[in-house]
Amino acid sequence: MVVADLHVHTTRSDGTLSLDEVPAAARRAGVEVVAVTDHDRLQPELDGPVTERDGVTLLHGIELRVETETQRLDLLGYGVDPTDELRAECEHVQRNRRERGARIIDCVEDRLGVSLPVEPRDGLGRPHIARAVAEVSDHTFQSAFDELIGDDCPCYVAREVPSFERGCAVLSEACGLVGLAHPFRYPDTAAALSKCASLDAVERWYPYGRTVDDSLVDDAIERYDLVPTGGSDAHGETLGDTGLDAAAWGRVETALSV
């Protein structure tokens, strides 16, 4: 039974739930703990690393994309107590998101001859643009990614992200735990897991929608003495599809309190 969903997005980035709506969604799913992990953004409405709202425990978290020598990875920080360095890094990333978003929007509008109902702003991601494309063209959300704005597509624009070392440094100063997100979503899972030598945790439970070799993650957990985490990566209104049972959450809770 999932009691803790430690990977949830809100309207602060590319989710559809507002922060105020998260507790009710958690209760509907029978989830007691939620980590709010928006992309590259902090949650100013959470006044501590761990708070209680409407009977649900909320962890202030963040998902930060970083650059390694061979691929980009996503790091999850849990129990955020923001530092000036982390705030500055997030602002730098958001400035680049605005600039990148403007370039993608301009490209799509020129290519399709439409005006998209979306503006460059903090927190803007490609899902927002894909939804806008679907509103004003024959494209679906998915075909917008597949044919226009996905990696290597004509309107794709890469964004700037911090180095792995920089990301680890700023997150380690501000968070109780720092872990690797969804290791099987990267081109080179083995290389991604090797980076766990510098981390506290790894996402062990995740809804990949396909069969993966969990033993690779279990080996990394043992080799690097990692705390196993997990979550649904929810961007919609349904939480708890994947996450931690009571025992696994207890281990995370203990690690956060150390």
URWOVEN-V894273 format. One record per helix or strand of 3 or more residues. SS is the DSSP state (H for helix, E for strand). FROM is the first residue (numbers start at 1). TO is the last residue. If there is no record, write none. Layout:
BEGIN
{{SS;FROM;TO} {SS;FROM;TO}}
END
This chain:
BEGIN
{{E;4;8} {H;19;29} {E;33;36} {E;50;53} {E;56;67} {E;72;78} {H;84;112} {H;126;136} {H;141;149} {H;164;174} {E;177;180} {H;183;185} {H;189;198} {E;201;206} {H;214;224} {E;227;231} {H;246;257}}
END
